[in-house]
Amino acid sequence: MQVTGLLLSGLIIFKRINNFSLIVRITVLVLIVWSILYLFPLFLLYFNHRFYSKSIVFTFEEANDNLSYHSSKKDIIFTMDDIEKVELYLTPNAYKKFIDWQYFGKYHYSKIYIKTGEIIYISCLVCDEIEDIIPEKFIKKKKKYIPIIE
């Protein structure tokens, strides 16, 4: 938002725009575009991840490699050997480890496939350290522009 404000101020000063109604229209247009490009995806992701993170507890016991997933619907306790694969859904900037100019670029989620056939969804609001916990050989990274949990 700060960059947008600087660009807008620069436009008004260097183009010598003196018409107040034109300045207001340009400002409103910039705010609408900014809201569509940044705020809407940010709110959408936040509320989506918050909805799928309610009453979920995901823990890892390093001593015996036990992972536990507790939600209002199911409780699962498993080990690293029980994991079939993990799909990590990242925004393109996070996937390529670029600078994130979008405010929602840090949102991501994981799908953990267990050999029993169960799939566990873990939002970054619950655990954002999946790459540190689960070995890299299980993790497959996928790009998703807006990582909405399905």
C-alpha positions as CSV (number, residue, x, y, z in Angstrom):
1,M,0.0,0.0,0.0
2,Q,2.9,2.3,0.7
3,V,4.3,1.9,-2.8
4,T,0.9,2.5,-4.3
5,G,0.6,5.7,-2.3
6,L,4.0,6.9,-3.4
7,L,3.2,6.1,-7.1
8,L,-0.1,7.9,-6.8
9,S,1.5,10.9,-5.2
10,G,4.2,11.0,-7.8
11,L,1.6,10.8,-10.6
12,I,-0.3,13.7,-9.1
13,I,2.8,15.9,-8.5
14,F,4.7,15.2,-11.7
15,K,1.7,15.4,-14.0
16,R,0.6,18.5,-12.2
17,I,-2.9,17.4,-11.7
18,N,-4.8,20.2,-10.0
19,N,-8.4,19.0,-10.6
20,F,-9.6,17.7,-7.2
21,S,-12.4,15.5,-8.6
22,L,-9.8,13.9,-11.0
23,I,-7.5,13.2,-8.1
24,V,-10.4,11.6,-6.1
25,R,-11.4,9.4,-9.1
26,I,-7.8,8.3,-9.7
27,T,-7.4,7.4,-6.0
28,V,-10.7,5.5,-5.9
29,L,-9.7,3.6,-9.0
30,V,-6.3,2.7,-7.6
31,L,-7.9,1.5,-4.3
32,I,-10.5,-0.6,-6.2
33,V,-7.7,-2.3,-8.3
34,W,-5.6,-2.8,-5.2
35,S,-8.5,-4.3,-3.4
36,I,-9.2,-6.8,-6.2
37,L,-5.6,-7.8,-6.6
38,Y,-4.5,-8.0,-3.0
39,L,-7.1,-7.6,-0.4
40,F,-9.8,-10.0,-1.8
41,P,-7.3,-12.9,-2.1
42,L,-5.9,-12.2,1.3
43,F,-9.3,-12.2,3.0
44,L,-10.4,-15.2,1.0
45,L,-7.3,-17.2,2.0
46,Y,-7.4,-16.1,5.6
47,F,-11.0,-17.1,6.2
48,N,-10.6,-20.4,4.2
49,H,-7.5,-21.4,6.2
50,R,-9.2,-20.3,9.5
51,F,-12.3,-22.4,8.7
52,Y,-10.2,-25.5,8.0
53,S,-7.9,-24.9,11.1
54,K,-10.6,-24.7,13.7
55,S,-10.1,-27.2,16.5
56,I,-7.2,-28.9,14.8
57,V,-4.1,-29.9,16.7
58,F,-1.1,-31.3,14.9
59,T,1.9,-32.4,17.0
60,F,5.2,-34.1,16.3
61,E,7.2,-36.1,18.9
62,E,10.7,-36.1,17.7
63,A,11.9,-38.8,20.1
64,N,9.8,-41.6,18.5
65,D,8.8,-39.9,15.2
66,N,5.1,-40.0,16.2
67,L,2.8,-37.5,14.5
68,S,-0.7,-36.9,15.8
69,Y,-3.7,-35.1,14.2
70,H,-6.7,-34.2,16.3
71,S,-9.8,-32.6,15.0
72,S,-13.5,-32.6,16.0
73,K,-14.1,-35.3,13.4
74,K,-11.1,-37.7,13.8
75,D,-8.0,-38.5,15.7
76,I,-5.1,-40.0,13.9
77,I,-1.7,-41.1,15.3
78,F,0.9,-42.2,12.8
79,T,4.7,-42.4,12.3
80,M,6.9,-41.3,9.4
81,D,6.8,-44.9,8.1
82,D,3.0,-44.6,7.7
83,I,3.3,-41.6,5.3
84,E,2.8,-42.4,1.7
85,K,3.4,-38.8,0.4
86,V,2.9,-35.2,1.2
87,E,1.7,-32.6,-1.3
88,L,2.7,-29.0,-0.3
89,Y,0.7,-26.4,-2.1
90,L,2.5,-23.1,-2.3
91,T,2.0,-19.8,-4.1
92,P,4.3,-19.4,-7.2
93,N,6.6,-16.9,-5.3
94,A,7.0,-19.2,-2.3
95,Y,7.5,-22.2,-4.7
96,K,10.4,-20.4,-6.5
97,K,11.5,-18.7,-3.3
98,F,11.1,-15.2,-4.8
99,I,10.3,-12.0,-3.0
100,D,6.7,-11.9,-2.1
101,W,5.0,-8.7,-3.3
102,Q,1.6,-10.2,-2.7
103,Y,0.5,-10.1,0.9
104,F,-1.0,-13.6,0.7
105,G,2.1,-15.3,-0.6
106,K,3.0,-17.0,2.7
107,Y,-0.3,-18.9,2.9
108,H,0.2,-22.6,2.1
109,Y,-1.2,-26.0,3.1
110,S,-0.3,-29.6,3.0
111,K,-2.1,-32.8,2.1
112,I,-0.6,-35.8,4.0
113,Y,-1.5,-39.1,2.4
114,I,-1.3,-42.0,4.9
115,K,-0.9,-45.6,3.8
116,T,-4.3,-46.4,5.4
117,G,-5.9,-44.3,2.7
118,E,-6.7,-41.3,4.9
119,I,-5.8,-37.8,3.8
120,I,-5.0,-35.0,6.3
121,Y,-5.1,-31.3,5.4
122,I,-2.8,-29.1,7.4
123,S,-3.0,-25.3,7.0
124,C,-0.1,-23.1,7.6
125,L,-2.1,-21.6,10.4
126,V,-1.8,-24.9,12.2
127,C,1.7,-25.9,11.2
128,D,3.9,-23.9,8.9
129,E,7.0,-26.2,9.5
130,I,6.0,-29.3,7.5
131,E,9.2,-29.1,5.5
132,D,11.2,-29.2,8.8
133,I,9.2,-32.1,10.3
134,I,8.7,-34.5,7.4
135,P,11.7,-35.7,5.3
136,E,12.1,-34.2,1.9
137,K,11.7,-37.5,0.1
138,F,8.0,-37.6,1.0
139,I,7.2,-34.0,0.0
140,K,6.1,-33.0,-3.5
141,K,5.7,-29.2,-3.9
142,K,2.9,-27.9,-6.1
143,K,2.2,-24.4,-7.3
144,K,-1.2,-22.9,-6.7
145,Y,-1.8,-19.2,-7.3
146,I,-4.3,-18.9,-4.5
147,P,-3.8,-22.0,-2.2
148,I,-7.4,-22.5,-1.1
149,I,-8.0,-25.7,1.0
150,E,-10.5,-27.8,-0.8
